[in-house]
């Protein structure tokens, strides 16, 4: 079994983004809106800021107190939308419970919505997606980058997508279909799911069911792209039981260290895409 190193791929993608940013006539700006002082959220924001600045993208700080109202936050985001050379805005989730998440996300201009979580950006992805100029969900793009790194001809492969969540399953399925592939989608109520999983050459999973996929469930040589995360004994585990599949699978993306780092790279790749289209 070969481990798909997301950190290595992250660096390869960021190196390309850096070259792209250098070729621009201006410095693009990226903003990750942070509400409150949750330590994990603050850490994620700092990490994204560092990555953005490492490729020449200016990071705009936008930190607001937990007491901010939905109306006040929308006003702040609308001000961010109009900053010159702004090329990407995201909101660090989860938001404090008193804020209207959907309304807040929809206040980001759709052409700056590099997470694709607002209605307009999401609809555009599902209805009119052009991979050259349109934005797509960073985690789904990360899954595809990891899959592409294996350099398989996907045409005659049986591809199974486990789950249809908004960040992974649903957009990954769409990206595969945009390539004229026909993935089998497995939901919790899908019949004969064990048989379908066993037949799969490629499994992309974003269920968030810790160590659900074991060696006995998959065919020999299967490729596993694991985008699921769940907490276990104080740490994070994926949907794949790595120890169990190590003698059966051919390639596996680990959790952590697989899809996660590549997602950050694809987020900044989206920022560059916006900048190129300004």
BALOBA-1460 file (C-alpha; in Angstrom, 3 decimals):
// residues 278
<rec num="1" residu="x" x="0.000" y="0.000" z="0.000"/>
<rec num="2" residu="x" x="1.258" y="3.447" z="-0.927"/>
<rec num="3" residu="x" x="0.338" y="6.471" z="1.177"/>
<rec num="4" residu="x" x="-0.795" y="9.512" z="-0.828"/>
<rec num="5" residu="x" x="1.141" y="12.339" z="0.817"/>
<rec num="6" residu="x" x="-1.178" y="15.354" z="0.965"/>
<rec num="7" residu="x" x="1.532" y="17.588" z="2.428"/>
<rec num="8" residu="x" x="3.845" y="16.942" z="-0.543"/>
<rec num="9" residu="x" x="1.018" y="17.533" z="-3.026"/>
<rec num="10" residu="x" x="0.029" y="20.683" z="-1.115"/>
<rec num="11" residu="x" x="3.523" y="22.089" z="-1.678"/>
<rec num="12" residu="x" x="3.515" y="21.173" z="-5.379"/>
<rec num="13" residu="x" x="0.200" y="22.994" z="-5.905"/>
<rec num="14" residu="x" x="1.287" y="26.010" z="-3.824"/>
<rec num="15" residu="x" x="4.486" y="26.274" z="-5.896"/>
<rec num="16" residu="x" x="2.308" y="26.601" z="-9.024"/>
<rec num="17" residu="x" x="0.025" y="29.131" z="-7.294"/>
<rec num="18" residu="x" x="3.083" y="31.199" z="-6.330"/>
<rec num="19" residu="x" x="4.211" y="31.328" z="-9.973"/>
<rec num="20" residu="x" x="0.690" y="32.352" z="-11.009"/>
<rec num="21" residu="x" x="0.530" y="35.106" z="-8.386"/>
<rec num="22" residu="x" x="3.935" y="36.445" z="-9.498"/>
<rec num="23" residu="x" x="2.634" y="36.793" z="-13.051"/>
<rec num="24" residu="x" x="-0.196" y="39.118" z="-11.974"/>
<rec num="25" residu="x" x="0.062" y="42.899" z="-12.249"/>
<rec num="26" residu="x" x="-1.293" y="43.326" z="-8.695"/>
<rec num="27" residu="x" x="-1.230" y="41.529" z="-5.330"/>
<rec num="28" residu="x" x="-4.449" y="39.572" z="-4.700"/>
<rec num="29" residu="x" x="-6.036" y="39.733" z="-1.248"/>
<rec num="30" residu="x" x="-7.642" y="36.856" z="0.667"/>
<rec num="31" residu="x" x="-9.734" y="37.123" z="3.833"/>
<rec num="32" residu="x" x="-10.837" y="34.462" z="6.315"/>
<rec num="33" residu="x" x="-13.475" y="36.027" z="8.587"/>
<rec num="34" residu="x" x="-13.140" y="34.926" z="12.210"/>
<rec num="35" residu="x" x="-15.945" y="35.487" z="14.729"/>
<rec num="36" residu="x" x="-15.164" y="34.884" z="18.397"/>
<rec num="37" residu="x" x="-12.013" y="33.374" z="19.876"/>
<rec num="38" residu="x" x="-12.344" y="29.600" z="19.505"/>
<rec num="39" residu="x" x="-8.729" y="28.327" z="19.669"/>
<rec num="40" residu="x" x="-9.157" y="25.728" z="16.875"/>
<rec num="41" residu="x" x="-10.780" y="28.251" z="14.523"/>
<rec num="42" residu="x" x="-8.124" y="30.860" z="15.288"/>
<rec num="43" residu="x" x="-5.402" y="28.286" z="14.591"/>
<rec num="44" residu="x" x="-6.956" y="27.382" z="11.204"/>
<rec num="45" residu="x" x="-7.131" y="31.058" z="10.259"/>
<rec num="46" residu="x" x="-3.470" y="31.618" z="11.197"/>
<rec num="47" residu="x" x="-2.430" y="28.581" z="9.168"/>
<rec num="48" residu="x" x="-4.319" y="29.805" z="6.077"/>
<rec num="49" residu="x" x="-2.879" y="33.298" z="6.517"/>
<rec num="50" residu="x" x="0.649" y="31.860" z="6.603"/>
<rec num="51" residu="x" x="0.060" y="29.704" z="3.509"/>
<rec num="52" residu="x" x="-1.485" y="32.628" z="1.605"/>
<rec num="53" residu="x" x="1.438" y="34.921" z="2.380"/>
<rec num="54" residu="x" x="3.941" y="32.175" z="1.456"/>
<rec num="55" residu="x" x="2.649" y="32.298" z="-2.150"/>
<rec num="56" residu="x" x="2.440" y="36.096" z="-2.357"/>
<rec num="57" residu="x" x="-1.262" y="36.522" z="-1.566"/>
<rec num="58" residu="x" x="-1.941" y="39.293" z="0.954"/>
<rec num="59" residu="x" x="-3.988" y="38.145" z="3.954"/>
<rec num="60" residu="x" x="-6.594" y="40.586" z="5.262"/>
<rec num="61" residu="x" x="-7.395" y="40.229" z="8.959"/>
<rec num="62" residu="x" x="-11.103" y="40.375" z="9.812"/>
<rec num="63" residu="x" x="-11.693" y="39.289" z="13.409"/>
<rec num="64" residu="x" x="-14.968" y="40.147" z="15.133"/>
<rec num="65" residu="x" x="-16.222" y="39.645" z="18.690"/>
<rec num="66" residu="x" x="-18.599" y="36.778" z="19.431"/>
<rec num="67" residu="x" x="-21.224" y="39.384" z="20.402"/>
<rec num="68" residu="x" x="-21.566" y="40.669" z="16.819"/>
<rec num="69" residu="x" x="-25.079" y="40.403" z="15.352"/>
<rec num="70" residu="x" x="-25.945" y="38.832" z="11.987"/>
<rec num="71" residu="x" x="-26.825" y="42.285" z="10.598"/>
<rec num="72" residu="x" x="-23.517" y="43.789" z="11.776"/>
<rec num="73" residu="x" x="-21.520" y="40.892" z="10.341"/>
<rec num="74" residu="x" x="-23.270" y="41.174" z="6.965"/>
<rec num="75" residu="x" x="-22.404" y="44.890" z="6.885"/>
<rec num="76" residu="x" x="-18.737" y="44.046" z="7.601"/>
<rec num="77" residu="x" x="-18.646" y="41.366" z="4.883"/>
<rec num="78" residu="x" x="-20.196" y="43.738" z="2.340"/>
<rec num="79" residu="x" x="-17.396" y="46.199" z="3.136"/>
<rec num="80" residu="x" x="-14.853" y="43.396" z="2.558"/>
<rec num="81" residu="x" x="-16.506" y="42.601" z="-0.809"/>
<rec num="82" residu="x" x="-15.652" y="46.101" z="-2.066"/>
<rec num="83" residu="x" x="-11.955" y="46.163" z="-1.078"/>
<rec num="84" residu="x" x="-9.775" y="46.711" z="-4.146"/>
<rec num="85" residu="x" x="-7.984" y="43.517" z="-5.306"/>
<rec num="86" residu="x" x="-10.004" y="41.323" z="-2.940"/>
<rec num="87" residu="x" x="-9.933" y="37.887" z="-4.595"/>
<rec num="88" residu="x" x="-11.425" y="35.569" z="-1.997"/>
<rec num="89" residu="x" x="-13.482" y="35.714" z="1.180"/>
<rec num="90" residu="x" x="-14.433" y="32.811" z="3.417"/>
<rec num="91" residu="x" x="-16.051" y="32.628" z="6.842"/>
<rec num="92" residu="x" x="-14.377" y="30.384" z="9.406"/>
<rec num="93" residu="x" x="-16.939" y="27.821" z="10.567"/>
<rec num="94" residu="x" x="-18.586" y="27.016" z="12.862"/>
<rec num="95" residu="x" x="-20.082" y="30.419" z="13.636"/>
<rec num="96" residu="x" x="-21.510" y="31.239" z="17.077"/>
<rec num="97" residu="x" x="-25.005" y="29.735" z="17.299"/>
<rec num="98" residu="x" x="-26.859" y="33.071" z="17.424"/>
<rec num="99" residu="x" x="-25.677" y="34.002" z="13.919"/>
<rec num="100" residu="x" x="-27.619" y="33.029" z="10.786"/>
<rec num="101" residu="x" x="-24.998" y="30.955" z="8.961"/>
<rec num="102" residu="x" x="-26.785" y="30.828" z="5.610"/>
<rec num="103" residu="x" x="-27.503" y="34.559" z="5.472"/>
<rec num="104" residu="x" x="-23.906" y="35.358" z="6.471"/>
<rec num="105" residu="x" x="-22.426" y="33.065" z="3.798"/>
<rec num="106" residu="x" x="-24.764" y="34.477" z="1.153"/>
<rec num="107" residu="x" x="-23.492" y="38.002" z="1.892"/>
<rec num="108" residu="x" x="-20.125" y="37.115" z="0.298"/>
<rec num="109" residu="x" x="-20.077" y="38.187" z="-3.368"/>
<rec num="110" residu="x" x="-20.466" y="34.977" z="-5.369"/>
<rec num="111" residu="x" x="-17.367" y="35.683" z="-7.495"/>
<rec num="112" residu="x" x="-15.303" y="35.988" z="-4.265"/>
<rec num="113" residu="x" x="-16.871" y="32.920" z="-2.607"/>
<rec num="114" residu="x" x="-13.806" y="30.676" z="-2.812"/>
<rec num="115" residu="x" x="-15.384" y="28.097" z="-0.461"/>
<rec num="116" residu="x" x="-18.523" y="27.901" z="-2.695"/>
<rec num="117" residu="x" x="-20.776" y="27.813" z="0.381"/>
<rec num="118" residu="x" x="-23.109" y="30.632" z="-0.675"/>
<rec num="119" residu="x" x="-26.190" y="29.789" z="-2.748"/>
<rec num="120" residu="x" x="-25.075" y="31.624" z="-5.926"/>
<rec num="121" residu="x" x="-21.573" y="30.123" z="-6.070"/>
<rec num="122" residu="x" x="-22.939" y="26.667" z="-5.281"/>
<rec num="123" residu="x" x="-25.648" y="26.898" z="-7.949"/>
<rec num="124" residu="x" x="-23.113" y="28.101" z="-10.502"/>
<rec num="125" residu="x" x="-20.914" y="25.079" z="-9.746"/>
<rec num="126" residu="x" x="-23.774" y="22.614" z="-10.219"/>
<rec num="127" residu="x" x="-25.311" y="24.321" z="-13.265"/>
<rec num="128" residu="x" x="-22.631" y="26.065" z="-15.341"/>
<rec num="129" residu="x" x="-19.227" y="24.811" z="-14.197"/>
<rec num="130" residu="x" x="-16.222" y="25.620" z="-16.377"/>
<rec num="131" residu="x" x="-13.070" y="24.225" z="-14.748"/>
<rec num="132" residu="x" x="-10.913" y="26.915" z="-16.365"/>
<rec num="133" residu="x" x="-12.649" y="29.927" z="-14.846"/>
<rec num="134" residu="x" x="-15.258" y="28.838" z="-12.286"/>
<rec num="135" residu="x" x="-14.867" y="28.147" z="-8.581"/>
<rec num="136" residu="x" x="-15.421" y="24.712" z="-7.060"/>
<rec num="137" residu="x" x="-15.537" y="23.286" z="-3.540"/>
<rec num="138" residu="x" x="-11.902" y="23.097" z="-2.296"/>
<rec num="139" residu="x" x="-12.270" y="19.746" z="-0.492"/>
<rec num="140" residu="x" x="-13.826" y="18.115" z="-3.547"/>
<rec num="141" residu="x" x="-11.040" y="19.552" z="-5.735"/>
<rec num="142" residu="x" x="-8.512" y="18.156" z="-3.236"/>
<rec num="143" residu="x" x="-9.995" y="14.662" z="-3.571"/>
<rec num="144" residu="x" x="-9.672" y="14.885" z="-7.344"/>
<rec num="145" residu="x" x="-6.059" y="16.140" z="-7.130"/>
<rec num="146" residu="x" x="-5.115" y="13.194" z="-4.912"/>
<rec num="147" residu="x" x="-6.886" y="10.782" z="-7.257"/>
<rec num="148" residu="x" x="-5.162" y="12.336" z="-10.294"/>
<rec num="149" residu="x" x="-1.780" y="11.991" z="-8.566"/>
<rec num="150" residu="x" x="-2.127" y="8.191" z="-8.865"/>
<rec num="151" residu="x" x="-2.181" y="8.643" z="-12.669"/>
<rec num="152" residu="x" x="-4.821" y="6.022" z="-13.397"/>
<rec num="153" residu="x" x="-6.998" y="5.868" z="-16.487"/>
<rec num="154" residu="x" x="-10.366" y="6.346" z="-14.791"/>
<rec num="155" residu="x" x="-12.523" y="5.551" z="-17.825"/>
<rec num="156" residu="x" x="-13.146" y="1.888" z="-17.103"/>
<rec num="157" residu="x" x="-12.806" y="2.024" z="-13.343"/>
<rec num="158" residu="x" x="-15.689" y="1.452" z="-10.939"/>
<rec num="159" residu="x" x="-15.801" y="4.548" z="-8.734"/>
<rec num="160" residu="x" x="-17.854" y="4.659" z="-5.544"/>
<rec num="161" residu="x" x="-18.598" y="7.849" z="-3.583"/>
<rec num="162" residu="x" x="-19.624" y="7.272" z="0.027"/>
<rec num="163" residu="x" x="-21.920" y="9.993" z="1.331"/>
<rec num="164" residu="x" x="-23.472" y="13.062" z="-0.303"/>
<rec num="165" residu="x" x="-22.459" y="15.859" z="2.056"/>
<rec num="166" residu="x" x="-22.214" y="19.433" z="0.777"/>
<rec num="167" residu="x" x="-18.410" y="19.660" z="1.103"/>
<rec num="168" residu="x" x="-17.270" y="16.283" z="-0.268"/>
<rec num="169" residu="x" x="-19.748" y="13.709" z="-1.559"/>
<rec num="170" residu="x" x="-22.094" y="15.860" z="-3.615"/>
<rec num="171" residu="x" x="-19.463" y="18.081" z="-5.299"/>
<rec num="172" residu="x" x="-17.030" y="15.180" z="-5.876"/>
<rec num="173" residu="x" x="-19.818" y="13.294" z="-7.628"/>
<rec num="174" residu="x" x="-20.433" y="16.353" z="-9.824"/>
<rec num="175" residu="x" x="-16.706" y="16.746" z="-10.656"/>
<rec num="176" residu="x" x="-16.522" y="13.087" z="-11.681"/>
<rec num="177" residu="x" x="-19.620" y="13.460" z="-13.874"/>
<rec num="178" residu="x" x="-18.150" y="16.598" z="-15.482"/>
<rec num="179" residu="x" x="-15.359" y="14.268" z="-16.634"/>
<rec num="180" residu="x" x="-17.975" y="11.943" z="-18.180"/>
<rec num="181" residu="x" x="-17.424" y="9.340" z="-15.473"/>
<rec num="182" residu="x" x="-20.292" y="7.481" z="-13.800"/>
<rec num="183" residu="x" x="-19.663" y="7.169" z="-10.067"/>
<rec num="184" residu="x" x="-21.903" y="4.983" z="-7.913"/>
<rec num="185" residu="x" x="-23.273" y="7.040" z="-5.027"/>
<rec num="186" residu="x" x="-23.805" y="5.258" z="-1.714"/>
<rec num="187" residu="x" x="-26.016" y="6.818" z="0.933"/>
<rec num="188" residu="x" x="-27.042" y="5.375" z="4.299"/>
<rec num="189" residu="x" x="-30.194" y="3.831" z="2.765"/>
<rec num="190" residu="x" x="-28.543" y="2.423" z="-0.376"/>
<rec num="191" residu="x" x="-29.305" y="-1.278" z="-0.821"/>
<rec num="192" residu="x" x="-26.508" y="-3.836" z="-1.222"/>
<rec num="193" residu="x" x="-23.924" y="-1.196" z="-0.323"/>
<rec num="194" residu="x" x="-21.420" y="-3.844" z="0.837"/>
<rec num="195" residu="x" x="-21.447" y="-5.450" z="-2.627"/>
<rec num="196" residu="x" x="-21.007" y="-2.095" z="-4.356"/>
<rec num="197" residu="x" x="-18.078" y="-1.159" z="-2.103"/>
<rec num="198" residu="x" x="-16.435" y="-4.561" z="-2.661"/>
<rec num="199" residu="x" x="-16.602" y="-4.100" z="-6.463"/>
<rec num="200" residu="x" x="-15.102" y="-0.585" z="-6.428"/>
<rec num="201" residu="x" x="-11.690" y="0.164" z="-7.927"/>
<rec num="202" residu="x" x="-11.783" y="3.638" z="-6.371"/>
<rec num="203" residu="x" x="-13.575" y="4.721" z="-3.191"/>
<rec num="204" residu="x" x="-13.940" y="8.384" z="-2.234"/>
<rec num="205" residu="x" x="-15.370" y="8.713" z="1.244"/>
<rec num="206" residu="x" x="-16.594" y="11.761" z="3.156"/>
<rec num="207" residu="x" x="-18.969" y="10.209" z="5.655"/>
<rec num="208" residu="x" x="-17.223" y="11.064" z="8.898"/>
<rec num="209" residu="x" x="-17.630" y="7.515" z="10.249"/>
<rec num="210" residu="x" x="-14.362" y="6.722" z="11.989"/>
<rec num="211" residu="x" x="-12.516" y="3.653" z="10.613"/>
<rec num="212" residu="x" x="-15.655" y="2.447" z="8.813"/>
<rec num="213" residu="x" x="-13.818" y="1.034" z="5.787"/>
<rec num="214" residu="x" x="-11.844" y="-2.097" z="6.632"/>
<rec num="215" residu="x" x="-9.691" y="-4.460" z="4.592"/>
<rec num="216" residu="x" x="-12.421" y="-7.078" z="4.375"/>
<rec num="217" residu="x" x="-14.806" y="-4.615" z="2.692"/>
<rec num="218" residu="x" x="-12.654" y="-3.680" z="-0.310"/>
<rec num="219" residu="x" x="-11.255" y="-5.412" z="-3.364"/>
<rec num="220" residu="x" x="-7.551" y="-6.074" z="-3.738"/>
<rec num="221" residu="x" x="-5.744" y="-3.041" z="-5.168"/>
<rec num="222" residu="x" x="-8.508" y="-0.526" z="-4.431"/>
<rec num="223" residu="x" x="-7.614" y="3.189" z="-4.293"/>
<rec num="224" residu="x" x="-9.017" y="4.939" z="-1.206"/>
<rec num="225" residu="x" x="-9.425" y="8.722" z="-1.012"/>
<rec num="226" residu="x" x="-10.425" y="9.447" z="2.576"/>
<rec num="227" residu="x" x="-12.051" y="12.847" z="3.174"/>
<rec num="228" residu="x" x="-13.898" y="11.828" z="6.330"/>
<rec num="229" residu="x" x="-12.916" y="13.136" z="9.732"/>
<rec num="230" residu="x" x="-14.138" y="12.206" z="13.174"/>
<rec num="231" residu="x" x="-12.727" y="12.411" z="16.673"/>
<rec num="232" residu="x" x="-11.347" y="9.325" z="18.373"/>
<rec num="233" residu="x" x="-9.454" y="9.182" z="21.675"/>
<rec num="234" residu="x" x="-8.646" y="12.887" z="21.459"/>
<rec num="235" residu="x" x="-7.299" y="12.635" z="17.906"/>
<rec num="236" residu="x" x="-8.705" y="12.801" z="14.382"/>
<rec num="237" residu="x" x="-9.339" y="9.649" z="12.337"/>
<rec num="238" residu="x" x="-10.657" y="9.115" z="8.834"/>
<rec num="239" residu="x" x="-13.321" y="6.823" z="7.387"/>
<rec num="240" residu="x" x="-10.598" y="4.279" z="6.492"/>
<rec num="241" residu="x" x="-9.043" y="1.933" z="9.043"/>
<rec num="242" residu="x" x="-5.460" y="2.271" z="7.770"/>
<rec num="243" residu="x" x="-4.100" y="-0.695" z="9.694"/>
<rec num="244" residu="x" x="-6.858" y="-2.955" z="8.388"/>
<rec num="245" residu="x" x="-6.533" y="-1.997" z="4.696"/>
<rec num="246" residu="x" x="-2.730" y="-1.831" z="4.444"/>
<rec num="247" residu="x" x="-2.361" y="-5.293" z="2.851"/>
<rec num="248" residu="x" x="-5.341" y="-4.878" z="0.508"/>
<rec num="249" residu="x" x="-5.467" y="-1.314" z="-0.849"/>
<rec num="250" residu="x" x="-2.961" y="-0.035" z="-3.425"/>
<rec num="251" residu="x" x="-3.171" y="3.674" z="-2.502"/>
<rec num="252" residu="x" x="-4.686" y="5.431" z="0.514"/>
<rec num="253" residu="x" x="-4.869" y="9.096" z="1.483"/>
<rec num="254" residu="x" x="-4.376" y="9.233" z="5.267"/>
<rec num="255" residu="x" x="-6.193" y="11.300" z="7.881"/>
<rec num="256" residu="x" x="-4.605" y="13.577" z="8.899"/>
<rec num="257" residu="x" x="-2.102" y="14.455" z="6.162"/>
<rec num="258" residu="x" x="-4.113" y="13.621" z="3.048"/>
<rec num="259" residu="x" x="-7.114" y="15.588" z="1.812"/>
<rec num="260" residu="x" x="-6.757" y="18.333" z="4.465"/>
<rec num="261" residu="x" x="-3.472" y="19.932" z="3.330"/>
<rec num="262" residu="x" x="-4.514" y="19.705" z="-0.335"/>
<rec num="263" residu="x" x="-7.810" y="21.461" z="0.489"/>
<rec num="264" residu="x" x="-5.897" y="24.541" z="1.690"/>
<rec num="265" residu="x" x="-3.863" y="24.540" z="-1.538"/>
<rec num="266" residu="x" x="-7.035" y="24.309" z="-3.645"/>
<rec num="267" residu="x" x="-8.604" y="27.160" z="-1.663"/>
<rec num="268" residu="x" x="-5.655" y="29.398" z="-2.568"/>
<rec num="269" residu="x" x="-5.768" y="28.074" z="-6.129"/>
<rec num="270" residu="x" x="-9.362" y="29.375" z="-6.204"/>
<rec num="271" residu="x" x="-8.112" y="32.790" z="-5.006"/>
<rec num="272" residu="x" x="-5.635" y="32.854" z="-7.915"/>
<rec num="273" residu="x" x="-8.439" y="31.880" z="-10.309"/>
<rec num="274" residu="x" x="-10.493" y="34.884" z="-9.128"/>
<rec num="275" residu="x" x="-7.459" y="37.157" z="-9.543"/>
<rec num="276" residu="x" x="-6.888" y="35.965" z="-13.107"/>
<rec num="277" residu="x" x="-10.526" y="36.714" z="-13.961"/>
<rec num="278" residu="x" x="-10.561" y="40.250" z="-12.502"/>
